[in-house]
Amino acid sequence: MKIQVIVISILLAFVLGVPFMMSAGKKGTGHQPGTRSLIIVTPHVPQIRDEFGYGFVQWHEREYGEAVSIDWRTPGGTSEIRKQLEAMFKDALKRGAEGDGFTLDADGVLTLENGTIPFDIMFGGGSFDHGMVKNGVTVSVKNTTGSTTTNLELSASMSRPADFTQAELDEMFGENKIGPQELYDPEQYWIGTALSSFGIVYNGDVFAKLGIDNPDSFADLTAPELAGWIALADPRQSGSITTTFDSILGNEGWKQGWRTLRAMSGNTRYFTNSSTKPPIDVSQGEAAAGLAIDFYGRGQAQVIKDSGGGDRVGYADPAGAVYVDADPISIINGGPDYELAARFVRYCLTDEGQALWQFKKNDPDNPQGPDGKPMGPQWRELRRMPVKRSMYVKYVEYFVDKADPFELVSDVKNPGWRAGVKVMMGCFGIDIADECRAGYGALNEAIASGKFSDEELAELDVLFYSFPKTEIDGEMVPFTEATYRTVRNVWRDSKSQAELEIEYSAFFRNNYREIVRRVKAKK
């Protein structure tokens, strides 16, 4: 019995230890006992963590003569990280109110002491999420001092400003703008470290077999030949894909944008809750194309090329229609080591740090850094776009991808219809996906058949692309650009939204089935 217990204990220790061993990363990129440690929470993949962990450790020892290490924390995607931070900060504010003293500024904002929150940095994600981190949290608490109890509204930003001078920011970024977006928060609560664009990942072999050209616009994904070949992520689960769909609406306008999203949904093979799945399936020929963040698409293309698969996987940024966003870093308010956190932010914006995003891996021909060694990644080409304009002037010939996001970017600001994307796409394309595909297929069949008059085709078109009305104060309100915010405000009540989603899905389902019925009747 003792032997069995010992064996089981050893196996249990091994199983529990595997995640920690796997998270250590390559040499010098994870936490090293006995060193000053920076704790970073991030959605970034291991390749990025390895390269930036190794680079920062080398840079810090050279610049400051001190060995440091990074303790990476990866609880999930950006949304999950933000939710975790919100819970931590709300708890910290409530605990602070239970004591006798805490310091509020004139606006009632609480600045937390170092070590209150266990993370130093949030690294990665979009500017929307980092903006929410800056906005922080507010809690209502009761504070009792002696015999007096008062109700307090306590607020705290979840980030704190970096320590760059404006001259430094101007030198690194130039104009604080890419398209309509900022490259950094003017108050430095978040700073962009890379740029993310949102485009199309495609399999050239599949497109060739289908007899159509490779896509270079989002509208290309609505072609009837692609029925059942488009892989999309669920915008209710992926913030980056929500941003992409919102961008399509902004660039194409309300009417045409929704037609593109509806038709694209009609061509889907599936909707997934993971934005990393479509590029993988596209590379394997399980799908012809999908939407992806640029580095997911380019990264998968690189994996296929490195494994001998050639150039069958491609990535397209539709010129003039691309939404480009900063991929920021934020220093956490109340983190353990502000000084080390600020140094990491500075490292990310050195030419050495920026070179990691786009230079070829371990290439002796890369330009030398201050240490006399070639700049660039050690183990994996990350294929992301640097945020500093100067990198495109000085080093673009050394980039793996020669695309310049400052030229590709759309000047159209995202319209802010994200809630509409989540609710309506959920109802017309995701929750009743089979009916949507059948309806779109029948519509295209009718167009190609020559059996329908122009008037009949127009009726089928209305059936497929129309939206339901919403009852508000006894009036049936259509879903239009002019009424969008009125309808959206009704959804703020979760019960009302759930009830309406049932009504909306029934409306779309009935319309799709009517299209199929009419087309079958003509056969």
C-alpha positions in Angstrom: 0.0 0.0 0.0 2.8 2.4 0.9 4.5 1.8 -2.5 1.2 2.5 -4.3 0.7 5.8 -2.4 4.3 6.8 -3.2 3.8 6.0 -6.9 0.5 7.9 -7.0 2.1 10.9 -5.2 5.0 11.0 -7.7 2.6 10.7 -10.7 0.4 13.4 -9.2 3.3 15.7 -8.6 4.4 15.1 -12.2 1.0 15.9 -13.7 0.6 19.0 -11.6 4.1 20.1 -12.5 3.7 19.8 -16.3 1.9 23.1 -16.8 4.6 24.9 -14.9 7.4 23.3 -16.8 5.7 24.0 -20.1 5.1 27.6 -19.1 8.8 28.2 -18.4 9.5 28.8 -22.1 12.9 28.8 -23.7 16.1 29.5 -21.8 16.0 32.9 -20.1 12.5 33.7 -21.1 10.6 32.7 -17.9 10.9 33.2 -14.2 14.4 32.5 -12.8 14.5 32.1 -9.0 16.7 34.6 -7.2 16.2 37.4 -9.7 14.1 40.5 -9.7 11.0 39.4 -11.5 8.5 41.2 -13.7 5.0 39.7 -13.7 3.3 40.1 -17.0 -0.3 39.0 -17.8 -0.8 38.5 -21.5 -2.9 36.8 -24.2 0.3 36.6 -26.4 1.3 33.2 -27.8 4.5 31.4 -26.5 6.6 32.5 -29.5 6.1 36.2 -28.6 6.7 35.5 -24.9 9.9 33.7 -25.6 11.3 36.4 -27.9 10.4 39.4 -25.7 11.4 37.6 -22.5 14.8 36.7 -23.8 15.4 40.1 -25.4 14.4 42.1 -22.3 16.5 40.0 -20.0 19.6 40.6 -22.2 18.8 44.3 -22.7 18.2 44.9 -19.0 21.5 43.3 -17.9 23.4 45.3 -20.5 21.7 48.6 -19.7 21.4 48.3 -15.9 23.9 45.6 -14.9 21.2 43.6 -13.2 19.8 40.2 -13.9 16.0 40.0 -14.1 13.4 37.6 -15.3 9.8 37.5 -16.4 7.0 35.6 -14.8 4.4 35.2 -17.6 0.8 34.7 -16.6 -1.7 33.5 -19.3 -5.2 33.1 -17.9 -6.9 33.5 -21.3 -7.7 36.0 -24.0 -7.8 39.8 -23.6 -11.4 39.9 -22.4 -10.8 37.2 -19.8 -7.7 39.1 -18.6 -9.7 42.3 -18.3 -12.5 40.6 -16.3 -9.9 39.1 -14.0 -8.3 42.5 -13.4 -11.7 44.1 -12.8 -12.5 41.5 -10.1 -9.1 42.1 -8.5 -9.5 45.9 -8.4 -13.0 45.8 -7.1 -11.9 43.5 -4.3 -8.9 45.9 -3.6 -11.2 48.9 -3.4 -13.6 47.1 -1.0 -10.8 46.0 1.2 -9.4 49.5 1.2 -12.7 50.9 2.4 -12.7 48.5 5.3 -9.6 50.1 6.8 -9.3 53.4 8.5 -7.4 55.2 5.8 -6.9 55.5 2.1 -6.1 58.4 -0.1 -8.5 59.8 -2.7 -7.6 62.5 -5.1 -10.0 65.5 -5.9 -12.0 63.3 -8.3 -12.5 60.5 -5.9 -10.0 58.2 -7.6 -7.9 55.9 -5.5 -4.2 55.3 -6.4 -3.2 51.9 -5.2 0.1 51.1 -3.4 2.7 48.9 -5.1 1.9 45.3 -4.6 -1.8 45.7 -4.2 -2.4 43.9 -7.5 -0.2 40.9 -8.4 0.5 41.9 -12.0 3.0 44.5 -13.2 2.0 44.7 -16.9 -0.8 43.8 -19.3 0.9 43.1 -22.6 -1.2 42.7 -25.8 -4.8 43.0 -26.9 -6.5 45.9 -28.7 -6.8 49.5 -27.8 -10.5 49.1 -26.9 -9.6 46.7 -24.1 -6.7 48.8 -22.9 -8.9 51.8 -22.9 -11.3 50.0 -20.7 -8.4 49.1 -18.4 -7.6 52.8 -18.2 -11.2 53.7 -17.4 -11.0 51.3 -14.5 -13.6 50.3 -12.0 -16.0 52.0 -9.6 -17.5 50.3 -6.5 -20.1 51.5 -3.9 -18.9 50.8 -0.4 -19.8 51.7 3.2 -16.9 53.2 5.3 -17.2 53.2 9.1 -15.0 55.5 11.1 -15.8 55.4 14.8 -19.6 55.8 15.0 -20.0 57.3 11.6 -20.9 55.3 8.5 -20.7 56.9 5.1 -21.5 55.7 1.5 -18.6 56.1 -0.8 -18.1 55.7 -4.6 -14.5 54.6 -5.0 -12.9 54.6 -8.4 -9.5 53.4 -9.6 -7.9 53.2 -13.1 -6.5 49.7 -13.6 -3.4 51.2 -15.3 -1.0 54.0 -14.6 0.9 56.2 -17.0 4.3 55.4 -18.5 7.2 57.8 -18.0 8.1 59.0 -21.5 8.6 62.7 -22.2 6.5 64.2 -25.1 9.7 64.7 -27.0 10.4 61.0 -26.7 6.9 60.1 -27.9 7.2 62.5 -30.8 10.5 61.0 -31.9 9.2 57.4 -31.7 5.7 57.9 -33.1 5.6 61.1 -35.0 1.9 62.0 -35.4 -0.2 60.0 -32.9 -2.4 58.5 -35.6 -2.9 55.6 -37.9 -6.1 56.1 -39.9 -8.6 57.3 -37.3 -6.9 55.4 -34.5 -4.3 56.6 -31.9 -1.0 54.9 -31.6 -0.8 55.6 -27.8 -3.0 57.1 -25.2 -2.1 60.8 -24.9 -1.9 60.4 -21.1 0.3 57.3 -21.5 -2.1 54.9 -19.8 -1.5 52.6 -22.7 1.3 52.6 -25.3 1.1 50.8 -28.7 4.0 48.3 -29.2 2.8 46.7 -32.5 0.1 47.2 -35.1 -2.7 44.7 -35.8 -4.7 44.7 -39.1 -7.6 42.5 -39.9 -7.8 40.8 -43.2 -8.3 37.6 -45.2 -6.4 34.4 -44.8 -6.9 32.1 -47.8 -5.8 28.8 -49.4 -4.7 29.4 -53.0 -5.0 25.7 -53.9 -8.7 25.6 -52.9 -9.5 28.8 -54.8 -7.8 27.3 -57.9 -9.9 24.2 -57.6 -13.0 26.3 -57.3 -12.0 28.2 -60.4 -12.0 31.7 -58.9 -9.3 34.2 -58.2 -7.7 34.6 -54.8 -9.6 37.2 -52.7 -8.5 40.8 -52.2 -11.7 42.3 -50.8 -14.2 41.2 -48.1 -16.9 41.1 -50.8 -15.0 38.4 -52.5 -16.0 36.0 -49.7 -19.6 36.3 -50.7 -19.1 34.6 -54.1 -21.6 31.7 -54.7 -18.7 29.4 -55.5 -17.6 29.6 -51.9 -20.7 28.1 -50.4 -19.7 26.1 -47.4 -16.0 27.2 -47.6 -15.8 30.2 -45.4 -14.5 29.9 -41.8 -15.6 32.6 -39.4 -15.2 33.3 -35.7 -18.3 34.1 -33.5 -18.1 37.9 -32.8 -19.8 37.2 -29.4 -16.7 35.2 -28.5 -13.9 37.1 -30.3 -13.3 40.8 -29.8 -10.9 41.0 -32.7 -13.5 39.6 -35.1 -16.2 42.0 -33.8 -13.8 44.8 -34.6 -13.3 43.4 -38.1 -17.0 43.2 -38.8 -17.6 46.7 -37.4 -14.9 47.9 -39.7 -16.6 46.3 -42.7 -19.8 48.1 -41.8 -17.9 51.4 -41.5 -16.1 51.1 -44.8 -18.9 49.8 -46.9 -21.7 51.7 -45.2 -24.7 50.4 -43.3 -26.7 48.9 -46.2 -23.9 47.3 -48.2 -21.9 46.4 -45.1 -24.8 44.3 -43.6 -25.3 42.7 -47.0 -21.7 41.6 -47.0 -21.9 40.2 -43.5 -25.1 38.4 -44.3 -23.9 36.9 -47.5 -20.6 35.9 -45.9 -22.6 34.2 -43.2 -24.5 32.3 -45.9 -21.2 30.9 -47.2 -19.9 29.7 -43.9 -18.6 26.2 -43.2 -18.9 27.0 -39.5 -18.7 29.7 -36.8 -16.1 29.0 -34.1 -15.5 30.5 -30.7 -11.7 30.7 -31.4 -10.3 33.3 -33.7 -7.2 31.1 -34.2 -9.1 28.2 -35.7 -9.9 29.6 -39.2 -6.3 30.2 -40.2 -5.4 26.6 -39.2 -8.3 25.1 -41.1 -7.6 27.2 -44.1 -4.0 26.0 -44.2 -5.2 22.4 -44.1 -7.7 22.9 -46.9 -10.7 22.4 -44.6 -11.8 25.9 -45.5 -11.0 28.2 -48.5 -10.8 31.5 -46.6 -11.6 33.2 -43.3 -11.1 36.5 -41.5 -8.0 36.8 -39.3 -5.8 39.2 -37.4 -2.8 39.7 -39.7 -0.3 37.9 -37.5 -2.5 34.8 -37.2 -2.8 34.7 -41.0 0.8 35.4 -41.8 2.0 33.2 -39.0 0.0 30.2 -40.3 1.4 30.9 -43.8 4.9 30.9 -42.3 4.3 27.5 -40.5 3.1 25.9 -43.8 6.1 27.4 -45.7 8.6 26.2 -43.0 7.1 22.7 -43.1 7.6 22.5 -46.9 4.1 23.3 -47.9 5.1 26.2 -50.2 3.0 29.3 -50.6 -0.5 27.8 -50.8 -1.6 29.9 -47.8 -1.8 33.6 -48.3 -3.0 36.7 -46.4 -4.6 39.7 -47.9 -5.1 43.2 -46.5 -7.9 44.7 -48.6 -6.2 48.0 -49.5 -8.0 51.1 -48.2 -10.5 49.0 -46.3 -8.2 47.7 -43.5 -8.8 48.5 -39.9 -5.5 48.9 -38.2 -5.3 49.1 -34.4 -2.4 49.5 -31.9 -1.6 46.4 -29.9 -0.8 48.1 -26.6 1.0 47.6 -23.3 -0.3 49.0 -20.0 1.4 49.3 -16.6 -0.9 48.0 -14.0 -1.9 50.4 -11.2 -0.7 48.9 -7.9 1.6 46.3 -9.5 4.6 45.1 -7.5 7.4 46.9 -9.5 6.6 50.1 -11.4 10.3 50.8 -12.2 10.9 47.5 -13.9 7.5 47.7 -15.6 8.4 51.1 -17.1 11.8 49.7 -18.3 10.0 46.8 -20.1 7.8 49.3 -21.9 10.9 51.3 -22.9 12.5 48.1 -24.2 9.5 47.2 -26.3 9.9 50.6 -28.1 13.6 50.4 -28.8 14.7 49.4 -32.3 15.8 46.1 -30.8 12.4 45.4 -29.4 10.6 46.5 -32.5 12.8 44.4 -34.7 11.5 41.3 -32.9 8.1 41.8 -34.6 9.1 41.7 -38.2 12.8 40.8 -38.8 13.9 37.4 -40.0 14.9 35.0 -37.3 18.6 34.6 -36.3 19.8 36.2 -39.5 23.4 37.4 -39.6 22.5 39.9 -42.3 20.1 41.8 -40.0 21.3 45.2 -38.9 23.3 45.2 -35.7 22.0 46.5 -32.4 23.8 48.3 -29.6 25.3 45.1 -28.4 27.0 44.5 -31.8 24.8 41.5 -32.6 22.2 41.2 -35.4 18.7 42.4 -34.2 15.7 40.2 -34.6 14.0 37.1 -33.1 16.0 34.1 -32.1 13.6 31.2 -32.7 10.5 32.3 -34.6 9.5 35.0 -37.1 6.6 36.7 -35.4 5.4 38.5 -38.6 3.7 41.4 -36.8 4.0 45.1 -37.8 6.1 47.4 -35.7 4.3 50.5 -34.3 7.2 53.0 -34.8 7.1 54.8 -38.1 10.9 55.1 -38.2 11.2 51.3 -38.5 9.6 51.5 -42.0 12.0 54.2 -43.0 15.2 52.6 -41.7 14.6 48.8 -41.9 11.8 47.8 -44.2 14.2 45.9 -46.5 14.9 43.5 -43.6 11.2 42.9 -43.0 9.7 39.5 -43.7 6.5 41.3 -44.8 7.0 44.5 -46.8 3.5 45.8 -46.2 3.2 49.3 -44.7 0.1 49.6 -42.5 0.3 53.4 -42.6 -0.5 53.1 -46.3 -3.0 50.2 -46.2 -5.1 51.7 -43.4 -8.7 52.9 -43.9 -9.4 56.5 -42.9 -12.9 55.5 -41.9 -13.5 55.4 -38.2 -15.2 52.3 -36.9 -18.9 53.3 -36.5 -19.3 51.7 -33.1 -22.0 49.2 -34.1 -20.3 46.3 -32.2 -23.4 45.5 -30.2 -25.4 45.3 -33.4 -22.9 42.9 -34.9 -23.0 40.6 -31.9 -26.8 40.5 -31.6 -27.9 40.5 -35.2 -25.1 38.2 -36.5 -26.0 35.8 -33.7 -29.6 35.8 -34.8 -29.3 35.8 -38.6 -26.1 33.8 -39.1 -24.9 31.9 -36.1 -27.7 30.5 -34.1 -29.6 29.5 -37.2 -26.6 28.8 -39.4 -28.1 25.9 -41.4 -31.2 28.0 -42.4 -29.0 30.9 -43.3 -26.8 28.8 -45.6 -29.9 27.2 -47.1 -31.5 30.6 -47.7 -28.4 32.0 -49.3 -27.9 29.0 -51.5 -31.5 29.1 -52.7 -31.2 32.8 -53.5 -28.1 32.2 -55.6 -29.7 29.2 -57.2 -32.7 31.4 -58.2 -30.4 34.1 -59.7 -28.5 31.5 -61.7 -31.5 29.6 -62.9 -33.1 32.2 -65.2 -36.6 31.1 -64.0 -37.4 34.1 -61.9 -38.5 37.5 -63.0 -36.7 40.7 -61.8 -39.6 41.4 -59.5 -39.4 37.9 -58.0 -35.7 38.1 -57.5 -36.1 41.5 -55.8 -38.6 39.9 -53.4 -36.2 37.1 -52.6 -33.5 39.6 -52.1 -35.6 41.5 -49.6 -36.5 38.3 -47.8 -32.8 37.4 -47.3 -31.4 40.8 -46.4 -34.2 42.4 -44.4 -34.1 43.0 -40.6 -37.0 42.6 -38.1 -38.6 45.5 -36.3 -38.4 46.0 -32.5 -41.4 47.1 -30.4 -40.5 50.1 -28.4 -43.1 52.0 -26.4 -45.9 50.4 -28.5 -44.2 51.4 -31.8 -42.6 48.9 -34.2 -39.1 50.5 -34.8 -37.1 49.3 -37.9 -33.4 48.4 -37.5 -31.6 51.2 -39.5 -28.6 53.4 -39.1 -30.8 56.2 -37.8 -32.5 54.0 -35.2 -29.6 51.9 -34.2 -28.9 53.5 -30.8 -32.6 53.5 -29.9 -32.8 49.8 -30.6 -29.5 49.0 -29.0 -30.6 50.8 -25.8 -33.4 48.2 -25.4 -30.8 45.5 -25.4 -29.1 46.9 -22.4 -31.7 45.0 -20.3 -30.5 41.4 -20.5 -34.0 40.0 -20.2 -35.4 42.2 -23.0 -32.4 41.3 -25.2 -32.9 37.5 -24.7 -36.6 37.8 -25.6 -35.9 39.9 -28.6 -33.2 37.5 -29.9 -35.8 34.7 -29.9 -38.1 37.0 -32.0 -35.3 38.1 -34.3 -34.1 34.5 -35.0 -37.7 33.4 -35.7 -38.0 36.3 -38.2 -34.8 35.4 -40.0 -35.6 31.6 -40.0 -39.1 32.1 -41.5 -37.6 34.4 -44.3 -34.9 31.9 -45.1 -37.4 29.0 -45.3 -39.7 31.1 -47.5 -36.9 31.6 -50.0 -36.1 27.9 -50.1 -39.9 27.1 -50.5 -40.2 29.5 -53.4 -37.1 28.2 -55.2 -38.2 24.6 -54.8 -41.6 25.4 -56.2 -39.9 26.6 -59.5 -38.0 23.4 -60.1 
